[in-house]
Amino acid sequence: VVGFIAVLLVVSVFVLQPTDKVSQIVKPLMPVLDLTSVDRIEVSGSEASTTLIKSNDVWVVEERYELSVEPVKIIKLLKTLSEVRLIERKTRLPENYAVLGLDESAISLIVHQGDSRAQMSIGGASDRGGQFVRILTSDDEGAQVWLTDAAVEVNAAPASWLDNHIMDIEPDAIEKILFNDSLQIVRKDDGLMLTEIPEGSELQYPTIVKLLDNLLVGLEYICLLYTSPSPRDS
């Protein structure tokens, strides 16, 4: 009888023991916006800032002559914003922000949908795999620091968002290459060949023509330089 009562007591302990000792609040990172209708995103950090604008269903980088954003990057960001959850309240004291990366080194993210917008400050990463963030609002709730359930990684450098792809032409598709109207390379049976060389000139490295086969495969730019129009272009 004593043994039976002891077993019942042990079972009661397990049944009555709460599964969550600490109550955790789980809610969306950005519940106020329909992320499918977002039309502008502003990202700023201590050293750079970027404005992404949706123009005619194409995302562009305002600070880089409105060149196209790499589609995968904007899709990843919107997916992250729609799926990440706030799972745990942290500090509300401003003096504790710095240790969580929510000081001047934090990334500011503003997401616009027409006249509506949501703003957050993104701090350091947690060793649990999430991120420390503040959802900035007009009321006192904006002081609250949250831990997210996944990383929220956003780069403030304009160049990091660009689609740097220029062209991708397979070698067999190249029939002719012209250089400043003075050099002409055409495809013959055995590959590309230089057909005309200006009088008194010769190629320093004749085999370089063969290397042009792969010149336009996966061609990308690595830097943008601003050049002012020349007088003849004005």
Accessible surface in RSA format (square Angstrom, percent):
REM  Atomic radii and reference values for relative SASA: ProtOr
REM  Chains: A
REM  Algorithm: Lee & Richards
REM  Probe-radius: 1.40
REM  Slices: 20
REM RES _ NUM      All-atoms   Total-Side   Main-Chain    Non-polar    All polar
REM                ABS   REL    ABS   REL    ABS   REL    ABS   REL    ABS   REL
RES VAL A   1   150.03  98.7 107.17  97.0  42.86 103.3 110.83  96.3  39.20 106.3
RES VAL A   2   125.44  82.5 123.36 111.7   2.09   5.0 123.70 107.5   1.75   4.7
RES GLY A   3    47.10  58.1   0.00   N/A  47.10  58.1  40.24 110.4   6.85  15.3
RES PHE A   4   136.96  68.5 128.67  79.7   8.29  21.6 132.80  80.5   4.16  11.9
RES ILE A   5    89.20  50.8  89.20  66.5   0.00   0.0  89.20  64.2   0.00   0.0
RES ALA A   6    49.08  45.1  45.67  70.5   3.41   7.8  48.13  67.8   0.95   2.5
RES VAL A   7    89.65  59.0  87.61  79.3   2.04   4.9  89.65  77.9   0.00   0.0
RES LEU A   8    89.44  49.8  88.78  63.5   0.66   1.7  88.89  62.4   0.56   1.5
RES LEU A   9   113.31  63.1 112.67  80.6   0.63   1.6 112.86  79.3   0.45   1.2
RES VAL A  10    83.93  55.2  81.99  74.2   1.93   4.7  83.93  72.9   0.00   0.0
RES VAL A  11    76.14  50.1  73.88  66.9   2.26   5.4  76.14  66.2   0.00   0.0
RES SER A  12    49.40  41.7  45.55  60.8   3.86   8.9  21.31  45.4  28.09  39.4
RES VAL A  13    94.02  61.9  87.81  79.5   6.21  15.0  92.96  80.8   1.06   2.9
RES PHE A  14   156.69  78.4 139.78  86.6  16.91  44.0 140.26  85.0  16.43  47.0
RES VAL A  15   112.13  73.8  82.72  74.9  29.41  70.9  90.70  78.8  21.43  58.1
RES LEU A  16   142.64  79.4 118.74  84.9  23.90  60.1 122.38  85.9  20.26  54.5
RES GLN A  17    88.72  49.6  78.16  57.1  10.56  25.1  34.22  72.8  54.49  41.3
RES PRO A  18    83.29  60.7  67.96  61.9  15.33  55.7  78.64  64.9   4.64  28.9
RES THR A  19   136.46  97.1  99.34 100.7  37.11  88.5  85.22 114.5  51.24  77.5
RES ASP A  20   107.12  75.0  88.55  88.1  18.57  43.9  20.82  49.0  86.31  86.1
RES LYS A  21   176.50  86.1 137.96  84.6  38.54  91.8  85.03  76.5  91.47  97.4
RES VAL A  22   107.68  70.9  99.15  89.8   8.52  20.5 102.08  88.7   5.60  15.2
RES SER A  23   104.40  88.2  74.49  99.4  29.91  68.9  50.64 107.8  53.76  75.3
RES GLN A  24    95.67  53.5  67.58  49.4  28.09  66.9  14.58  31.0  81.09  61.5
RES ILE A  25    76.27  43.4  71.10  53.0   5.17  12.5  74.54  53.7   1.73   4.7
RES VAL A  26    95.75  63.0  67.05  60.7  28.70  69.2  67.05  58.3  28.70  77.8
RES LYS A  27    72.40  35.3  70.34  43.2   2.05   4.9  38.72  34.9  33.67  35.9
RES PRO A  28    54.84  40.0  54.31  49.5   0.52   1.9  54.31  44.8   0.52   3.3
RES LEU A  29     1.01   0.6   0.00   0.0   1.01   2.5   0.00   0.0   1.01   2.7
RES MET A  30    11.67   6.0   2.25   1.5   9.42  22.4   3.46   2.9   8.21  10.9
RES PRO A  31    87.19  63.5  52.63  48.0  34.56 125.6  59.38  49.0  27.81 172.8
RES VAL A  32   108.10  71.1  76.05  68.8  32.05  77.2  84.37  73.3  23.73  64.4
RES LEU A  33    15.36   8.6   0.53   0.4  14.83  37.3   2.55   1.8  12.81  34.5
RES ASP A  34    72.51  50.8  62.01  61.7  10.50  24.8  30.51  71.8  42.00  41.9
RES LEU A  35    19.57  10.9  13.35   9.6   6.22  15.6  13.61   9.6   5.96  16.0
RES THR A  36   114.14  81.2  88.92  90.1  25.22  60.1  86.24 115.8  27.89  42.2
RES SER A  37    51.59  43.6  36.90  49.2  14.70  33.9  21.84  46.5  29.75  41.7
RES VAL A  38     2.10   1.4   0.12   0.1   1.98   4.8   0.12   0.1   1.98   5.4
RES ASP A  39    53.26  37.3  51.09  50.9   2.16   5.1  24.20  56.9  29.06  29.0
RES ARG A  40    77.68  32.6  77.68  39.6   0.00   0.0  22.57  30.8  55.11  33.4
RES ILE A  41     0.00   0.0   0.00   0.0   0.00   0.0   0.00   0.0   0.00   0.0
RES GLU A  42    47.92  27.5  47.03  35.6   0.89   2.1  12.28  23.8  35.64  29.1
RES VAL A  43     0.90   0.6   0.00   0.0   0.90   2.2   0.02   0.0   0.88   2.4
RES SER A  44    43.20  36.5  41.61  55.5   1.59   3.7  24.31  51.8  18.90  26.5
RES GLY A  45    25.04  30.9   0.00   N/A  25.04  30.9   6.70  18.4  18.33  41.1
RES SER A  46    85.85  72.5  42.25  56.4  43.60 100.4  30.87  65.7  54.98  77.0
RES GLU A  47   169.15  97.1 129.28  97.8  39.87  94.9  52.67 101.9 116.49  95.1
RES ALA A  48    36.72  33.8  22.10  34.1  14.63  33.3  33.76  47.5   2.96   7.8
RES SER A  49    57.37  48.5  51.41  68.6   5.96  13.7  20.30  43.2  37.07  51.9
RES THR A  50     1.33   0.9   0.00   0.0   1.33   3.2   0.09   0.1   1.24   1.9
RES THR A  51    13.96   9.9  13.96  14.2   0.00   0.0   0.00   0.0  13.96  21.1
RES LEU A  52     0.00   0.0   0.00   0.0   0.00   0.0   0.00   0.0   0.00   0.0
RES ILE A  53    35.90  20.4  35.90  26.7   0.00   0.0  35.90  25.9   0.00   0.0
RES LYS A  54    71.91  35.1  54.13  33.2  17.79  42.3  19.61  17.6  52.31  55.7
RES SER A  55    50.28  42.5  42.37  56.6   7.90  18.2  19.10  40.7  31.17  43.7
RES ASN A  56   143.21  98.8 110.99 107.3  32.22  77.6  37.43  90.1 105.77 102.2
RES ASP A  57   123.39  86.4  98.43  98.0  24.96  59.0  26.28  61.9  97.11  96.8
RES VAL A  58    75.36  49.6  72.51  65.6   2.86   6.9  75.36  65.5   0.00   0.0
RES TRP A  59    23.97   9.6  19.80   9.6   4.17   9.8  13.33   7.1  10.64  17.3
RES VAL A  60    14.74   9.7  14.74  13.3   0.00   0.0  14.74  12.8   0.00   0.0
RES VAL A  61     0.00   0.0   0.00   0.0   0.00   0.0   0.00   0.0   0.00   0.0
RES GLU A  62    74.62  42.8  62.12  47.0  12.50  29.8  19.13  37.0  55.49  45.3
RES GLU A  63    62.88  36.1  40.80  30.9  22.09  52.6  40.49  78.3  22.40  18.3
RES ARG A  64    75.40  31.7  75.40  38.4   0.00   0.0   5.63   7.7  69.77  42.3
RES TYR A  65   121.18  56.6  90.34  51.4  30.84  80.2  88.01  66.1  33.17  40.9
RES GLU A  66   102.20  58.7  88.73  67.1  13.47  32.1  20.52  39.7  81.68  66.7
RES LEU A  67    63.13  35.2  61.98  44.3   1.15   2.9  63.13  44.3   0.00   0.0
RES SER A  68    49.16  41.5  45.13  60.2   4.03   9.3  17.93  38.2  31.23  43.8
RES VAL A  69     5.49   3.6   0.05   0.0   5.44  13.1   0.05   0.0   5.44  14.8
RES GLU A  70    54.55  31.3  54.55  41.3   0.00   0.0  10.39  20.1  44.16  36.1
RES PRO A  71    75.69  55.2  73.31  66.8   2.38   8.7  75.69  62.5   0.00   0.0
RES VAL A  72   100.77  66.3  99.20  89.8   1.57   3.8 100.19  87.0   0.58   1.6
RES LYS A  73    71.97  35.1  67.10  41.2   4.87  11.6  47.13  42.4  24.83  26.5
RES ILE A  74     9.30   5.3   9.30   6.9   0.00   0.0   9.30   6.7   0.00   0.0
RES ILE A  75   108.40  61.7 105.94  78.9   2.45   5.9 107.55  77.4   0.84   2.3
RES LYS A  76   132.70  64.7 129.38  79.4   3.32   7.9  83.85  75.5  48.85  52.0
RES LEU A  77     7.97   4.4   4.26   3.1   3.71   9.3   7.72   5.4   0.25   0.7
RES LEU A  78    35.43  19.7  34.12  24.4   1.31   3.3  34.41  24.2   1.02   2.7
RES LYS A  79   115.95  56.6 109.85  67.4   6.11  14.5  81.09  73.0  34.86  37.1
RES THR A  80    28.92  20.6  23.94  24.3   4.98  11.9  11.32  15.2  17.60  26.6
RES LEU A  81     2.19   1.2   0.00   0.0   2.19   5.5   0.00   0.0   2.19   5.9
RES SER A  82    54.42  46.0  36.04  48.1  18.38  42.3  30.34  64.6  24.08  33.7
RES GLU A  83    93.39  53.6  80.52  60.9  12.86  30.6  36.88  71.3  56.51  46.1
RES VAL A  84     6.22   4.1   4.74   4.3   1.48   3.6   6.22   5.4   0.00   0.0
RES ARG A  85    78.81  33.1  78.81  40.2   0.00   0.0  13.36  18.3  65.45  39.7
RES LEU A  86     2.54   1.4   2.54   1.8   0.00   0.0   2.54   1.8   0.00   0.0
RES ILE A  87    31.34  17.8  31.34  23.4   0.00   0.0  31.34  22.6   0.00   0.0
RES GLU A  88    37.12  21.3  36.12  27.3   1.00   2.4  11.77  22.8  25.35  20.7
RES ARG A  89   107.89  45.3  89.50  45.6  18.39  43.8  43.52  59.5  64.37  39.0
RES LYS A  90    72.12  35.2  51.21  31.4  20.91  49.8  29.37  26.4  42.75  45.5
RES THR A  91    29.29  20.8  16.93  17.2  12.36  29.5  24.37  32.7   4.92   7.4
RES ARG A  92    88.61  37.2  79.59  40.6   9.02  21.5  45.74  62.5  42.87  26.0
RES LEU A  93    94.27  52.5  94.27  67.4   0.00   0.0  94.27  66.2   0.00   0.0
RES PRO A  94    88.62  64.6  77.49  70.6  11.13  40.5  77.69  64.1  10.93  67.9
RES GLU A  95   131.48  75.5  94.84  71.8  36.64  87.2  63.91 123.6  67.57  55.2
RES ASN A  96    54.85  37.8  53.27  51.5   1.58   3.8   8.41  20.2  46.44  44.9
RES TYR A  97    22.13  10.3  22.13  12.6   0.00   0.0  20.87  15.7   1.26   1.5
RES ALA A  98    60.13  55.3  46.78  72.2  13.35  30.4  47.00  66.2  13.13  34.8
RES VAL A  99   127.00  83.6  92.51  83.8  34.49  83.1 102.15  88.8  24.85  67.4
RES LEU A 100    32.05  17.8  29.34  21.0   2.71   6.8  32.05  22.5   0.00   0.0
RES GLY A 101    20.15  24.8   0.00   N/A  20.15  24.8  16.60  45.6   3.55   8.0
RES LEU A 102     8.03   4.5   0.00   0.0   8.03  20.2   0.00   0.0   8.03  21.6
RES ASP A 103    51.98  36.4  32.08  31.9  19.91  47.1  22.15  52.1  29.84  29.8
RES GLU A 104   144.74  83.1 121.92  92.2  22.83  54.3  73.73 142.6  71.01  58.0
RES SER A 105    71.81  60.7  52.18  69.6  19.62  45.2  42.05  89.5  29.75  41.7
RES ALA A 106    14.95  13.7   4.45   6.9  10.50  23.9   6.11   8.6   8.83  23.4
RES ILE A 107    37.71  21.5  37.50  27.9   0.21   0.5  37.71  27.2   0.00   0.0
RES SER A 108    29.75  25.1  28.96  38.6   0.79   1.8  24.00  51.1   5.74   8.0
RES LEU A 109     0.00   0.0   0.00   0.0   0.00   0.0   0.00   0.0   0.00   0.0
RES ILE A 110    21.55  12.3  21.55  16.1   0.00   0.0  21.55  15.5   0.00   0.0
RES VAL A 111     0.00   0.0   0.00   0.0   0.00   0.0   0.00   0.0   0.00   0.0
RES HIS A 112    28.11  15.4  28.11  19.5   0.00   0.0  17.25  17.8  10.85  12.6
RES GLN A 113    52.80  29.5  48.35  35.3   4.45  10.6   6.07  12.9  46.73  35.4
RES GLY A 114    52.81  65.1   0.00   N/A  52.81  65.1  35.50  97.4  17.31  38.8
RES ASP A 115   160.64 112.5 119.48 118.9  41.16  97.3  42.95 101.1 117.69 117.4
RES SER A 116    60.98  51.5  54.09  72.2   6.89  15.9  20.68  44.0  40.30  56.5
RES ARG A 117   129.68  54.5 106.90  54.5  22.78  54.2  29.45  40.2 100.24  60.7
RES ALA A 118    11.23  10.3   5.15   7.9   6.08  13.8  11.23  15.8   0.00   0.0
RES GLN A 119    42.19  23.6  38.93  28.5   3.26   7.8   3.24   6.9  38.95  29.5
RES MET A 120     0.17   0.1   0.17   0.1   0.00   0.0   0.17   0.1   0.00   0.0
RES SER A 121    13.55  11.4  13.55  18.1   0.00   0.0   4.87  10.4   8.68  12.2
RES ILE A 122     7.34   4.2   5.10   3.8   2.23   5.4   5.10   3.7   2.23   6.1
RES GLY A 123    10.99  13.6   0.00   N/A  10.99  13.6   2.76   7.6   8.23  18.4
RES GLY A 124    28.52  35.2   0.00   N/A  28.52  35.2  28.34  77.8   0.18   0.4
RES ALA A 125    77.39  71.2  47.54  73.4  29.84  67.9  47.54  66.9  29.84  79.1
RES SER A 126    13.71  11.6   3.57   4.8  10.15  23.4   2.87   6.1  10.84  15.2
RES ASP A 127   150.13 105.2 101.15 100.7  48.98 115.8  54.97 129.4  95.17  94.9
RES ARG A 128   137.94  57.9  99.38  50.7  38.56  91.8  62.72  85.7  75.22  45.6
RES GLY A 129    46.21  57.0   0.00   N/A  46.21  57.0  37.04 101.6   9.17  20.5
RES GLY A 130     2.18   2.7   0.00   N/A   2.18   2.7   0.40   1.1   1.78   4.0
RES GLN A 131    17.27   9.7  17.27  12.6   0.00   0.0   0.00   0.0  17.27  13.1
RES PHE A 132    26.49  13.3  26.49  16.4   0.00   0.0  26.49  16.1   0.00   0.0
RES VAL A 133     0.00   0.0   0.00   0.0   0.00   0.0   0.00   0.0   0.00   0.0
RES ARG A 134    48.18  20.2  48.18  24.6   0.00   0.0   0.00   0.0  48.18  29.2
RES ILE A 135    36.39  20.7  35.28  26.3   1.11   2.7  35.28  25.4   1.11   3.0
RES LEU A 136    52.76  29.4  39.40  28.2  13.37  33.6  40.34  28.3  12.43  33.4
RES THR A 137    69.09  49.1  40.43  41.0  28.65  68.3  50.45  67.8  18.63  28.2
RES SER A 138   130.06 109.9  81.12 108.3  48.93 112.7  58.47 124.5  71.59 100.3
RES ASP A 139    92.31  64.7  74.73  74.4  17.58  41.6  43.47 102.3  48.85  48.7
RES ASP A 140   103.80  72.7  89.52  89.1  14.28  33.8  46.91 110.4  56.89  56.7
RES GLU A 141    64.91  37.3  59.97  45.4   4.93  11.7  37.97  73.4  26.93  22.0
RES GLY A 142     5.15   6.3   0.00   N/A   5.15   6.3   5.15  14.1   0.00   0.0
RES ALA A 143    24.44  22.5  21.03  32.5   3.41   7.8  22.06  31.1   2.38   6.3
RES GLN A 144     3.78   2.1   3.19   2.3   0.59   1.4   0.00   0.0   3.78   2.9
RES VAL A 145     0.00   0.0   0.00   0.0   0.00   0.0   0.00   0.0   0.00   0.0
RES TRP A 146     4.08   1.6   4.08   2.0   0.00   0.0   0.19   0.1   3.89   6.3
RES LEU A 147     1.80   1.0   1.80   1.3   0.00   0.0   1.80   1.3   0.00   0.0
RES THR A 148     1.23   0.9   0.00   0.0   1.23   2.9   0.00   0.0   1.23   1.9
RES ASP A 149    70.50  49.4  42.34  42.1  28.16  66.6  19.41  45.7  51.08  50.9
RES ALA A 150    41.57  38.2  39.14  60.4   2.43   5.5  41.57  58.5   0.00   0.0
RES ALA A 151    40.55  37.3  28.22  43.6  12.32  28.0  28.22  39.7  12.32  32.6
RES VAL A 152     1.30   0.9   0.28   0.3   1.02   2.4   0.28   0.2   1.02   2.8
RES GLU A 153   136.57  78.4 106.57  80.6  30.00  71.4  43.77  84.7  92.81  75.8
RES VAL A 154    20.59  13.5   0.08   0.1  20.51  49.4   3.21   2.8  17.38  47.1
RES ASN A 155    80.51  55.5  72.14  69.7   8.37  20.2  23.36  56.2  57.15  55.2
RES ALA A 156     8.96   8.2   6.49  10.0   2.47   5.6   6.49   9.1   2.47   6.5
RES ALA A 157    37.43  34.4  36.52  56.4   0.90   2.1  36.52  51.4   0.90   2.4
RES PRO A 158    13.14   9.6  13.14  12.0   0.00   0.0  13.14  10.8   0.00   0.0
RES ALA A 159    63.99  58.8  51.26  79.1  12.74  29.0  51.42  72.4  12.57  33.3
RES SER A 160    33.09  28.0  18.51  24.7  14.57  33.6  28.98  61.7   4.11   5.8
RES TRP A 161    13.94   5.6  13.94   6.7   0.00   0.0  13.94   7.4   0.00   0.0
RES LEU A 162     8.96   5.0   5.26   3.8   3.69   9.3   5.26   3.7   3.69   9.9
RES ASP A 163    47.51  33.3  39.29  39.1   8.23  19.5   2.18   5.1  45.34  45.2
RES ASN A 164    49.09  33.9  49.07  47.4   0.02   0.1   6.61  15.9  42.48  41.1
RES HIS A 165    92.17  50.4  74.22  51.6  17.94  45.9  53.52  55.2  38.65  45.0
RES ILE A 166    83.05  47.3  56.19  41.9  26.86  64.7  60.08  43.3  22.97  62.3
RES MET A 167    70.99  36.8  67.53  44.7   3.46   8.2  69.25  58.9   1.73   2.3
RES ASP A 168    82.53  57.8  53.55  53.3  28.98  68.5  12.42  29.2  70.11  69.9
RES ILE A 169    60.50  34.4  57.72  43.0   2.79   6.7  60.50  43.6   0.00   0.0
RES GLU A 170   107.24  61.6 104.70  79.2   2.54   6.1  52.95 102.4  54.29  44.3
RES PRO A 171    28.99  21.1  28.99  26.4   0.00   0.0  28.99  23.9   0.00   0.0
RES ASP A 172   120.95  84.7 107.08 106.6  13.87  32.8  34.65  81.6  86.30  86.1
RES ALA A 173    66.13  60.8  38.24  59.0  27.89  63.4  47.57  67.0  18.56  49.2
RES ILE A 174     9.54   5.4   5.36   4.0   4.18  10.1   9.54   6.9   0.00   0.0
RES GLU A 175   116.14  66.7 108.24  81.9   7.91  18.8  55.67 107.7  60.48  49.4
RES LYS A 176   117.47  57.3  91.97  56.4  25.50  60.7  41.34  37.2  76.13  81.1
RES ILE A 177    22.62  12.9  19.14  14.3   3.48   8.4  22.62  16.3   0.00   0.0
RES LEU A 178    98.03  54.6  71.33  51.0  26.69  67.1  71.33  50.1  26.69  71.8
RES PHE A 179    72.37  36.2  69.22  42.9   3.15   8.2  72.26  43.8   0.11   0.3
RES ASN A 180   145.93 100.6 110.56 106.8  35.37  85.2  32.62  78.5 113.31 109.5
RES ASP A 181   136.37  95.5 100.55 100.1  35.82  84.7  33.97  79.9 102.40 102.1
RES SER A 182    67.42  57.0  48.57  64.8  18.85  43.4  41.21  87.8  26.21  36.7
RES LEU A 183    52.49  29.2  51.69  37.0   0.79   2.0  52.17  36.6   0.32   0.9
RES GLN A 184    52.84  29.5  52.70  38.5   0.14   0.3   8.14  17.3  44.69  33.9
RES ILE A 185     6.60   3.8   6.60   4.9   0.00   0.0   6.60   4.8   0.00   0.0
RES VAL A 186    19.73  13.0  19.73  17.9   0.00   0.0  19.73  17.1   0.00   0.0
RES ARG A 187    61.18  25.7  39.69  20.2  21.49  51.2  25.97  35.5  35.21  21.3
RES LYS A 188   105.62  51.5  93.70  57.5  11.93  28.4  48.47  43.6  57.15  60.9
RES ASP A 189   160.90 112.7 120.58 120.0  40.32  95.3  43.05 101.3 117.85 117.5
RES ASP A 190   100.79  70.6  75.87  75.5  24.92  58.9  49.12 115.6  51.67  51.5
RES GLY A 191    14.01  17.3   0.00   N/A  14.01  17.3  12.05  33.1   1.95   4.4
RES LEU A 192     1.94   1.1   0.29   0.2   1.66   4.2   0.29   0.2   1.66   4.5
RES MET A 193    80.96  41.9  78.46  51.9   2.51   6.0  74.98  63.8   5.98   7.9
RES LEU A 194    32.12  17.9   8.42   6.0  23.70  59.6   8.42   5.9  23.70  63.8
RES THR A 195    56.89  40.5  22.28  22.6  34.60  82.5  28.53  38.3  28.36  42.9
RES GLU A 196   114.17  65.5 109.63  82.9   4.54  10.8  35.99  69.6  78.18  63.8
RES ILE A 197    80.88  46.0  54.89  40.9  25.99  62.6  55.25  39.8  25.63  69.6
RES PRO A 198    62.05  45.2  47.90  43.7  14.15  51.4  60.20  49.7   1.85  11.5
RES GLU A 199   179.77 103.2 142.42 107.7  37.36  88.9  64.29 124.4 115.48  94.3
RES GLY A 200    86.18 106.3   0.00   N/A  86.18 106.3  42.62 117.0  43.56  97.6
RES SER A 201    62.43  52.8  41.54  55.4  20.89  48.1  23.30  49.6  39.13  54.8
RES GLU A 202   153.24  88.0 128.77  97.4  24.48  58.3  43.98  85.1 109.26  89.2
RES LEU A 203    56.21  31.3  43.43  31.1  12.77  32.1  44.48  31.2  11.73  31.6
RES GLN A 204   144.71  80.9 113.90  83.2  30.81  73.3  45.47  96.8  99.24  75.3
RES TYR A 205   138.80  64.8 135.37  77.0   3.43   8.9 101.82  76.5  36.98  45.6
RES PRO A 206    93.88  68.4  84.87  77.4   9.01  32.8  85.06  70.2   8.82  54.8
RES THR A 207    99.68  70.9  97.13  98.5   2.54   6.1  74.90 100.6  24.77  37.5
RES ILE A 208    82.29  46.8  81.49  60.7   0.80   1.9  82.29  59.3   0.00   0.0
RES VAL A 209    10.40   6.8  10.40   9.4   0.00   0.0  10.40   9.0   0.00   0.0
RES LYS A 210   104.99  51.2  96.12  59.0   8.87  21.1  85.83  77.3  19.16  20.4
RES LEU A 211   126.99  70.7 116.34  83.2  10.64  26.8 118.33  83.1   8.65  23.3
RES LEU A 212    25.12  14.0  25.06  17.9   0.06   0.1  25.12  17.6   0.00   0.0
RES ASP A 213    38.34  26.9  38.34  38.2   0.00   0.0   6.51  15.3  31.84  31.8
RES ASN A 214   100.71  69.5  89.33  86.3  11.38  27.4  24.97  60.1  75.74  73.2
RES LEU A 215    78.77  43.9  66.93  47.9  11.83  29.8  73.37  51.5   5.40  14.5
RES LEU A 216    33.63  18.7  33.63  24.1   0.00   0.0  33.63  23.6   0.00   0.0
RES VAL A 217    60.34  39.7  43.45  39.3  16.89  40.7  43.45  37.8  16.89  45.8
RES GLY A 218    39.64  48.9   0.00   N/A  39.64  48.9  21.89  60.1  17.75  39.7
RES LEU A 219    57.30  31.9  54.97  39.3   2.33   5.9  57.30  40.2   0.00   0.0
RES GLU A 220    95.47  54.8  74.64  56.5  20.83  49.6   9.32  18.0  86.16  70.3
RES TYR A 221    47.06  22.0  41.14  23.4   5.92  15.4  45.31  34.0   1.75   2.2
RES ILE A 222   172.56  98.2 135.14 100.7  37.43  90.2 142.24 102.4  30.32  82.3
RES CYS A 223    84.80  64.1  61.93  69.1  22.88  53.8  30.86  78.2  53.95  58.2
RES LEU A 224    56.43  31.4  33.90  24.3  22.54  56.7  34.40  24.2  22.03  59.3
RES LEU A 225   148.76  82.8 123.33  88.2  25.43  63.9 124.40  87.4  24.36  65.6
RES TYR A 226   160.42  74.9 130.47  74.2  29.96  77.9 100.49  75.5  59.94  73.9
RES THR A 227   110.42  78.5  91.19  92.4  19.22  45.8  64.74  87.0  45.67  69.0
RES SER A 228    81.46  68.8  62.37  83.2  19.09  44.0  29.10  62.0  52.36  73.4
RES PRO A 229    99.06  72.2  72.57  66.2  26.49  96.3  81.33  67.1  17.74 110.2
RES SER A 230    41.26  34.9  34.61  46.2   6.66  15.3  38.63  82.3   2.63   3.7
RES PRO A 231   122.75  89.5 105.09  95.8  17.66  64.2 112.21  92.6  10.54  65.5
RES ARG A 232   221.36  92.9 181.39  92.5  39.97  95.2  74.39 101.7 146.97  89.1
RES ASP A 233   102.73  72.0  67.53  67.2  35.20  83.2  22.61  53.2  80.11  79.9
RES SER A 234   122.37 103.4  55.43  74.0  66.94 154.2  73.56 156.6  48.82  68.4
END  Absolute sums over single chains surface
CHAIN  1 A    15667.4      12585.7       3081.6       9258.8       6408.5
END  Absolute sums over all chains
TOTAL         15667.4      12585.7       3081.6       9258.8       6408.5
